[in-house]
Amino acid sequence: MVSYKEFSDSGVKCLKIDNVGFGEVLWETISFLPETYLMEYPEIVLQPGDLVMALNRPIINGKLKIAFLKKSDAPSLLYQRVGKVVFKKNKLDKHFFFYFSMSRYFIEQIKKILVGTDQPYLRTPILLKTEIPLPPLEEQQKIAEILSTVDKKLELERKRKVKLERIKKGLMNDLLTGKRRVKIEGKQS
């Protein structure tokens, strides 16, 4: 299908294995393929909301490399050893699966079916046979909603922490270099 020599300096982003992070798509390294691929290979075109999973070395430090694509991630083109998770039956909510895939239970199931030792990989036919304990669809959706709410709160707290650390760093610089002086009662500095 697509070969490495077809990459270019511009065009459509190509989603490769190093772009799949733990719960997010990362674009620290970007490769492009020609725009014509959007029409030539519609089966590998990724859109916002698509769920992708690394198939080579999918588990690192006990975490599974799986992510939803955001608006800014698409369109992009699926490349080798990254799988797009598609749900054909209306029995499994994709958001529930996303959170379930991060569970210790699922990660242990994946470890059992990895092939190879140096670069362990998932064979999709075996992955598709992995059993998942499923509550009713309505309950899956509620579970995913609750976990999503917690994720949003965690993200707000992370942003708040980064902002406070930036303020502290600036304040330390000003105080420790003498750019800003501190008044002490009864003394003049």
KOLFITI-674836 format. One record per residue: y, x, z of N, C-alpha, C, CB in turn; residue in one letter. Coordinates in steps of 0.001 Angstrom, whole numbers. Glycine has a CB too. Layout:
REM KOLFITI-674836
DOLO      n_Y      n_X      n_Z     ca_Y     ca_X     ca_Z      c_Y      c_X      c_Z     cb_Y     cb_X     cb_Z  resn
DOLO        Y        X        Z        Y        X        Z        Y        X        Z        Y        X        Z     A
...
***
This chain:
REM KOLFITI-674836
DOLO      n_Y      n_X      n_Z     ca_Y     ca_X     ca_Z      c_Y      c_X      c_Z     cb_Y     cb_X     cb_Z  resn
DOLO    -1184      838        0        0        0        0     1241      879        0        2     -951     1213     M
DOLO     1816     1132     1154     3039     1922     1255     2649     3351     1640     4039     1301     2302     V
DOLO     3187     4333      926     2876     5721     1271     4123     6416     1810     2322     6481       41     S
DOLO     3891     7490     2534     4962     8222     3206     6018     8727     2228     4384     9389     3981     Y
DOLO     5613     9104     1019     6561     9656       38     7569     8616     -450     5804    10224    -1154     K
DOLO     7337     7345     -152     8244     6291     -586     9434     6087      364     7481     4999     -723     E
DOLO     9439     6753     1505    10547     6618     2438    11834     7141     1821    10244     7357     3740     F
DOLO    12949     6530     2228    14243     6937     1689    15275     7024     2819    14715     5945      593     S
DOLO    16502     7385     2459    17568     7531     3448    18257     6212     3786    18589     8513     2949     D
DOLO    17988     5192     2996    18586     3875     3256    17640     2808     2718    20011     3747     2597     S
DOLO    17965     1569     3035    17122      456     2597    16775     -427     3772    15843      968     1923     G
DOLO    15514     -825     3855    15022    -1694     4924    14339     -830     5978    14040    -2780     4368     V
DOLO    14641    -1097     7254    14003     -343     8334    12491     -548     8281    14564     -776     9716     K
DOLO    11790      532     8531    10336      508     8566     9900      656    10020     9721     1637     7669     C
DOLO     9197     -344    10534     8771     -324    11923     7458      447    12029     8616    -1767    12478     L
DOLO     7564     1641    12604     6388     2499    12773     5982     2506    14240     6672     3947    12272     K
DOLO     4881     3180    14500     4312     3173    15848     5269     3708    16914     3047     3986    15864     I
DOLO     6095     4695    16553     7023     5223    17562     8201     4292    17823     7540     6579    17129     D
DOLO     8320     3219    17037     9379     2230    17260     8956     1132    18229     9794     1608    15940     N
DOLO     7650     1076    18545     7155       40    19460     7155      617    20865     5719     -457    19054     V
DOLO     7995       45    21715     8089      504    23101     7390     -466    24037     9554      673    23515     G
DOLO     7704     -344    25292     7123    -1203    26322     8018    -2417    26514     6942     -433    27663     F
DOLO     7770    -3448    25733     8564    -4668    25834     9803    -4674    24970     8960    -4884    27237     G
DOLO    10007    -3627    24169    11186    -3586    23304    10919    -2727    22073    12403    -3047    24074     E
DOLO    11666    -3015    21022    11617    -2206    19815    12674    -1121    19970    11854    -3072    18517     V
DOLO    12295      107    19661    13182     1261    19809    13476     1841    18428    12548     2342    20742     L
DOLO    14719     2128    18167    15098     2698    16875    15686     4095    17039    16102     1787    16165     W
DOLO    15112     4893    17920    15581     6268    18090    15306     7085    16832    14906     6923    19310     E
DOLO    14185     6806    16175    13885     7410    14871    13745     6257    13882    12566     8310    14916     T
DOLO    14449     6367    12780    14417     5289    11787    14027     5850    10436    15782     4574    11697     I
DOLO    13094     5154     9817    12711     5441     8443    13025     4200     7630    11193     5842     8327     S
DOLO    13317     4401     6375    13660     3283     5501    12744     3253     4288    15125     3374     5058     F
DOLO    12567     2055     3773    11864     1833     2512    12810     1063     1602    10506     1056     2725     L
DOLO    12592     1136      291    13492      439     -641    13572    -1072     -385    13038      682    -2069     P
DOLO    14755    -1642     -619    15002    -3088     -435    14012    -3941    -1234    16441    -3440     -856     E
DOLO    13559    -3419    -2366    12637    -4181    -3221    11335    -4523    -2511    12331    -3400    -4486     T
DOLO    10999    -3790    -1451     9761    -4047     -715     9762    -5413      -36     9541    -2963      323     Y
DOLO    10945    -5940      249    11025    -7265      880    10370    -8318       -9    12499    -7648     1165     L
DOLO    10521    -8176    -1314     9926    -9135    -2262     8522    -8698    -2680    10821    -9285    -3510     M
DOLO     8327    -7396    -2824     7041    -6885    -3298     5927    -7033    -2264     7180    -5433    -3683     E
DOLO     6260    -6917     -993     5257    -6953       75     5636    -7959     1160     5086    -5559      690     Y
DOLO     5700    -9251      840     6128   -10239     1840     5219   -10294     3076     6182   -11608     1204     P
DOLO     3972    -9868     2935     3031    -9911     4058     3358    -8890     5154     1624    -9671     3551     E
DOLO     4216    -7902     4850     4569    -6912     5879     6015    -7036     6343     4330    -5510     5352     I
DOLO     6702    -8090     5902     8088    -8302     6317     8104    -8912     7721     8841    -9221     5301     V
DOLO     8853    -8283     8602     8975    -8758     9984    10313    -9466    10183     8836    -7582    10980     L
DOLO    10275   -10518    10991    11455   -11331    11270    11715   -11380    12777    11278   -12760    10703     Q
DOLO    12924   -11812    13187    13181   -11967    14622    12152   -12911    15246    14616   -12499    14864     P
DOLO    11686   -12559    16432    10697   -13379    17125     9260   -12958    16862    10868   -14804    16731     G
DOLO     9043   -12096    15852     7690   -11597    15614     7284   -10688    16769     7603   -10839    14255     D
DOLO     6005   -10745    17111     5455    -9935    18189     4621    -8819    17560     4596   -10804    19178     L
DOLO     4926    -7574    17918     4206    -6430    17362     3582    -5604    18487     5153    -5551    16506     V
DOLO     2467    -4931    18130     1756    -4136    19117     1283    -2841    18472      564    -4925    19710     M
DOLO     1422    -1742    19199      918     -455    18726     -604     -502    18714     1432      719    19619     A
DOLO    -1204        7    17652    -2658       42    17556    -3206     1441    17826    -3104     -435    16183     L
DOLO    -2403     2474    17636    -2767     3846    18018    -2097     4146    19346    -2343     4895    16918     N
DOLO    -2850     4731    20254    -2338     5024    21591    -1528     3839    22132    -1469     6302    21565     R
DOLO    -2137     2660    22178    -1393     1471    22603    -1049     1457    24087    -2181      244    22274     P
DOLO    -1789     2248    24870    -1540     2277    26317    -1102     3680    26706    -2812     1847    27126     I
DOLO       67     3761    27310      580     5027    27805     1049     4799    29236     1739     5578    26897     I
DOLO      578     5636    30136      917     5511    31563      653     4106    32095     2381     5875    31788     N
DOLO     -440     3511    31659     -836     2196    32154      -44     1026    31609     -733     2184    33606     G
DOLO      789     1268    30576     1589      199    29975     1221       29    28516     3092      491    30115     K
DOLO     1215    -1214    28059      903    -1529    26671     2175    -1543    25833      182    -2881    26571     L
DOLO     2103     -924    24667     3249     -899    23754     3221    -2179    22918     3221      380    22833     K
DOLO     4056    -3129    23316     4129    -4434    22666     5568    -4921    22782     3120    -5461    23307     I
DOLO     6072    -5592    21746     7472    -6025    21785     7742    -7169    20824     8390    -4863    21461     A
DOLO     8736    -7973    21183     9273    -8989    20282    10406    -8366    19482     9767   -10247    21069     F
DOLO    10535    -8743    18230    11664    -8284    17430    12867    -9166    17707    11319    -8290    15925     L
DOLO    14039    -8526    17867    15297    -9253    18035    15965    -9381    16670    16241    -8530    19058     K
DOLO    17074   -10109    16627    17817   -10261    15370    18175    -8915    14766    19085   -11076    15598     K
DOLO    18588    -7978    15620    19015    -6666    15130    17850    -5816    14615    19736    -5919    16233     S
DOLO    16616    -6216    14913    15438    -5459    14480    14927    -5895    13108    14330    -5607    15500     D
DOLO    15452    -6986    12586    14895    -7565    11370    15988    -7833    10342    14145    -8857    11691     A
DOLO    15624    -7917     9076    14245    -7736     8645    13859    -6271     8719    14045    -8269     7224     P
DOLO    12597    -6044     8924    12036    -4700     8875    10637    -4834     8289    12011    -4017    10304     S
DOLO    10046    -3695     7979     8742    -3685     7332     7706    -3065     8255     8800    -2923     5999     L
DOLO     6589    -3727     8374     5485    -3285     9212     4798    -2095     8566     4483    -4428     9449     L
DOLO     4578    -1047     9348     3923      139     8814     2577      332     9500     4814     1389     8995     Y
DOLO     1822     1309     9035      471     1587     9514      370     1690    11021      -25     2847     8908     Q
DOLO     -730     1192    11539    -1123     1286    12939     -206      551    13897    -1190     2706    13335     R
DOLO      541     -395    13356     1285    -1352    14170      778    -2717    13723     2878    -1204    13999     V
DOLO      424    -3547    14676      -77    -4872    14338      932    -5953    14665    -1372    -5142    15063     G
DOLO     1001    -6938    13791     1810    -8127    14049      861    -9155    14648     2523    -8672    12729     K
DOLO     1211    -9669    15819      357   -10641    16500      719   -12024    15986      517   -10558    18057     V
DOLO     -263   -12664    15371      -51   -13985    14781     -956   -14977    15495     -333   -13976    13240     V
DOLO     -400   -16101    15861    -1158   -17140    16552    -1406   -18290    15590     -408   -17634    17822     F
DOLO    -2666   -18481    15230    -3000   -19506    14242    -3238   -20872    14862    -4218   -19093    13470     K
DOLO    -3723   -20895    16062    -3992   -22179    16706    -2927   -22453    17746    -5396   -22198    17349     K
DOLO    -2690   -23699    18001    -1669   -24090    18967    -2263   -24141    20383    -1061   -25461    18584     N
DOLO    -3074   -23107    20719    -3678   -23047    22044    -3076   -21934    22896    -5176   -22851    21924     K
DOLO    -2359   -21019    22237    -1825   -19865    22931     -344   -19702    22626    -2594   -18603    22544     L
DOLO      475   -19749    23664     1914   -19555    23535     2196   -18058    23401     2677   -20162    24757     D
DOLO     2988   -17675    22387     3212   -16237    22149     3963   -15558    23294     3988   -16041    20854     K
DOLO     4818   -16276    23980     5533   -15681    25118     4589   -15486    26306     6733   -16568    25529     H
DOLO     3691   -16452    26495     2672   -16297    27537     1814   -15085    27225     1793   -17570    27656     F
DOLO     1378   -14947    25961      548   -13805    25571     1290   -12496    25806      127   -13919    24095     F
DOLO     2567   -12467    25484     3382   -11263    25693     3302   -10824    27157     4861   -11522    25285     F
DOLO     3520   -11754    28078     3467   -11401    29492     2036   -11101    29928     4053   -12529    30345     Y
DOLO     1082   -11861    29421     -323   -11626    29758     -754   -10232    29312    -1223   -12696    29109     F
DOLO     -234    -9796    28157     -612    -8481    27624     -150    -7343    28517      -39    -8296    26234     S
DOLO      793    -7599    29392     1277    -6574    30311      510    -6576    31632     2757    -6774    30577     M
DOLO     -406    -7522    31782    -1156    -7627    33033    -2211    -6534    33137    -1816    -9001    33145     S
DOLO    -2508    -6163    34349    -3541    -5157    34608    -4869    -5603    33985    -3708    -4921    36139     R
DOLO    -5169    -6900    34099    -6421    -7433    33552    -6528    -7153    32048    -6518    -8949    33817     Y
DOLO    -5496    -7498    31294    -5545    -7326    29847    -5591    -5847    29468    -4338    -7999    29192     F
DOLO    -4808    -5036    30154    -4788    -3601    29853    -6169    -2992    30100    -3716    -2875    30712     I
DOLO    -6858    -3421    31160    -8224    -2937    31404    -9173    -3391    30292    -8736    -3437    32773     E
DOLO    -8984    -4607    29794    -9812    -5093    28680    -9580    -4235    27434    -9499    -6585    28374     Q
DOLO    -8337    -3906    27174    -7985    -3087    26012    -8586    -1687    26157    -6442    -3000    25847     I
DOLO    -8491    -1104    27345    -9056      236    27562   -10538      278    27216    -8851      673    29016     K
DOLO   -11254     -808    27497   -12697     -866    27234   -13028     -844    25743   -13284    -2114    27862     K
DOLO   -12098    -1307    24916   -12406    -1402    23484   -11708     -347    22628   -12031    -2764    22983     I
DOLO   -10990      570    23273   -10353     1653    22514   -11416     2557    21903    -9402     2477    23420     L
DOLO   -11129     3042    20714   -12036     3933    20002   -11383     5310    19932   -12369     3387    18569     V
DOLO   -12163     6371    20224   -11640     7726    20144   -11056     8176    21465   -10594     7823    19060     G
DOLO   -10854     9491    21567   -10331    10036    22815    -8981    10724    22635   -11320    11011    23402     T
DOLO    -8823    11523    21587    -7571    12248    21375    -6428    11289    21039    -7737    13283    20252     D
DOLO    -6644    10432    20076    -5675     9402    19677    -6400     8052    19727    -5076     9688    18227     Q
DOLO    -6647     7512    20931    -7397     6253    21010    -6691     5142    20237    -7587     5832    22477     P
DOLO    -7480     4326    19564    -6897     3258    18758    -7692     1977    18909    -6832     3666    17289     Y
DOLO    -7035      896    18535    -7639     -429    18572    -8109     -810    17178    -6644    -1477    19118     L
DOLO    -9312    -1304    17105    -9793    -1881    15851    -9512    -3374    15946   -11340    -1581    15601     R
DOLO    -8744    -3891    14996    -8308    -5290    15092    -9460    -6288    15137    -7419    -5621    13930     T
DOLO   -10569    -6100    14414   -11653    -7093    14543   -12190    -7196    15969   -12794    -6741    13600     P
DOLO   -12236    -6061    16677   -12704    -6079    18068   -11639    -6686    18971   -13062    -4652    18545     I
DOLO   -10390    -6338    18726    -9288    -6903    19512    -9277    -8422    19421    -7942    -6340    19036     L
DOLO    -9508    -8944    18232    -9491   -10398    18029   -10600   -11116    18796    -9616   -10713    16552     L
DOLO   -11625   -10395    19178   -12733   -10991    19926   -12518   -10931    21435   -14030   -10294    19570     K
DOLO   -11438   -10289    21862   -11145   -10167    23290   -10838   -11540    23868    -9960    -9199    23533     T
DOLO   -11552   -11881    24908   -11357   -13196    25524   -10165   -13173    26469   -12623   -13634    26279     E
DOLO    -9419   -14258    26425    -8237   -14412    27267    -8394   -15710    28058    -6915   -14419    26409     I
DOLO    -8334   -15622    29385    -8399   -16859    30171    -7120   -17671    29943    -8592   -16546    31694     P
DOLO    -7271   -18885    29463    -6103   -19679    29093    -5924   -20922    29939    -6195   -20071    27661     L
DOLO    -4782   -21011    30605    -4439   -22298    31215    -3993   -23246    30097    -3309   -22133    32310     P
DOLO    -3796   -24508    30383    -3292   -25434    29353    -1962   -24937    28776    -3114   -26858    29944     P
DOLO    -1686   -25297    27523     -511   -24827    26810      780   -25085    27590     -435   -25490    25453     L
DOLO      916   -26258    28176     2129   -26591    28943     2308   -25640    30122     2066   -28048    29446     E
DOLO     1210   -25284    30781     1278   -24354    31908     1630   -22938    31419      -70   -24341    32678     E
DOLO     1079   -22531    30277     1415   -21228    29683     2921   -21146    29446      640   -21006    28347     Q
DOLO     3468   -22204    28877     4902   -22224    28560     5742   -22136    29827     5263   -23496    27779     Q
DOLO     5325   -22815    30883     6062   -22778    32153     5988   -21387    32771     5503   -23830    33139     K
DOLO     4806   -20773    32731     4641   -19411    33255     5555   -18454    32496     3159   -18949    33145     I
DOLO     5553   -18543    31169     6390   -17670    30341     7872   -17890    30638     6108   -17915    28848     A
DOLO     8254   -19133    30858     9654   -19456    31170    10081   -18816    32499     9852   -20994    31232     E
DOLO     9220   -18910    33500     9517   -18326    34812     9657   -16807    34694     8410   -18688    35835     I
DOLO     8715   -16173    34005     8748   -14714    33867     9937   -14263    33024     7443   -14209    33242     L
DOLO    10309   -15052    32047    11472   -14740    31220    12754   -14792    32055    11565   -15718    30030     S
DOLO    12852   -15770    32929    14011   -15898    33813    14119   -14676    34725    13913   -17192    34656     T
DOLO    12986   -14231    35246    12978   -13041    36095    13398   -11816    35285    11577   -12823    36719     V
DOLO    12893   -11695    34043    13280   -10576    33173    14791   -10548    32925    12536   -10666    31834     D
DOLO    15376   -11707    32686    16827   -11780    32447    17591   -11315    33683    17249   -13225    32069     K
DOLO    17129   -11726    34846    17768   -11315    36105    17641    -9804    36291    17136   -12061    37313     K
DOLO    16461    -9258    36009    16253    -7809    36122    17171    -7050    35168    14784    -7451    35835     L
DOLO    17338    -7558    33958    18207    -6903    32984    19659    -6904    33465    18099    -7600    31615     E
DOLO    20110    -8019    34025    21470    -8076    34592    21636    -7060    35719    21779    -9496    35115     L
DOLO    20620    -6954    36575    20677    -6004    37691    20675    -4563    37174    19487    -6228    38653     E
DOLO    19891    -4281    36109    19877    -2935    35518    21258    -2576    34983    18825    -2844    34387     R
DOLO    21893    -3521    34291    23231    -3283    33734    24237    -3064    34853    23673    -4464    32845     K
DOLO    24124    -3847    35910    25022    -3705    37061    24850    -2329    37704    24754    -4819    38102     R
DOLO    23590    -1894    37838    23300     -583    38421    23894      533    37563    21781     -384    38573     K
DOLO    23735      442    36251    24290     1459    35346    25806     1524    35491    23905     1156    33876     V
DOLO    26439      351    35575    27894      308    35724    28324      943    37049    28400    -1146    35641     K
DOLO    27634      609    38137    27962     1190    39441    27751     2704    39452    27117      539    40537     L
DOLO    26694     3168    38796    26446     4616    38732    27559     5313    37957    25076     4909    38076     E
DOLO    28049     4685    36890    29147     5247    36103    30422     5321    36944    29390     4403    34831     R
DOLO    30701     4264    37706    31875     4239    38587    31753     5343    39643    32027     2843    39271     I
DOLO    30565     5452    40247    30342     6475    41272    30544     7868    40692    28927     6348    41868     K
DOLO    30003     8113    39508    30120     9429    38877    31591     9787    38643    29343     9457    37541     K
DOLO    32353     8842    38139    33782     9075    37912    34523     9307    39211    34401     7902    37174     G
DOLO    34200     8521    40220    34842     8663    41525    34497    10005    42161    34423     7517    42455     L
DOLO    33222    10397    42060    32824    11703    42598    33594    12819    41906    31304    11923    42432     M
DOLO    33709    12722    40586    34443    13741    39827    35888    13825    40304    34398    13430    38315     N
DOLO    36531    12666    40450    37932    12653    40881    38093    13168    42311    38500    11239    40775     D
DOLO    37211    12745    43212    37335    13143    44618    36960    14605    44837    36461    12255    45490     L
DOLO    35905    15052    44200    35410    16406    44451    36196    17487    43720    33968    16494    44058     L
DOLO    36949    17096    42705    37774    18085    41997    39227    18042    42455    37703    17848    40489     T
DOLO    39556    17131    43343    40910    17042    43862    41861    16233    42995    41454    18399    44036     G
DOLO    41361    15619    41947    42219    14774    41101    42717    13567    41897    41451    14303    39833     K
DOLO    41928    13144    42831    42304    12032    43704    42153    12525    45135    41421    10745    43436     R
DOLO    43158    12281    45920    43170    12740    47304    42870    11575    48234    44528    13382    47660     R
DOLO    42307    11906    49379    41980    10901    50389    42923    11068    51565    40497    11018    50848     V
DOLO    43534     9969    51994    44436    10036    53152    43600     9807    54418    45604     8967    53038     K
DOLO    43844    10656    55372    43174    10518    56668    44279    10232    57676    42331    11822    57060     I
DOLO    44095     9193    58480    45129     8803    59450    45445     9936    60391    44690     7581    60247     E
DOLO    46682    10171    60575    47138    11205    61486    47212    12577    60848    46243    11260    62669     G
DOLO    46685    12713    59648    46716    14017    58968    47315    13803    57586    45277    14661    58870     K
DOLO    47859    14851    57096    48401    14795    55746    47584    15722    54882    49907    15178    55713     Q
DOLO    47095    15200    53735    46309    16054    52841    47067    16384    51599    45005    15397    52477     S
***
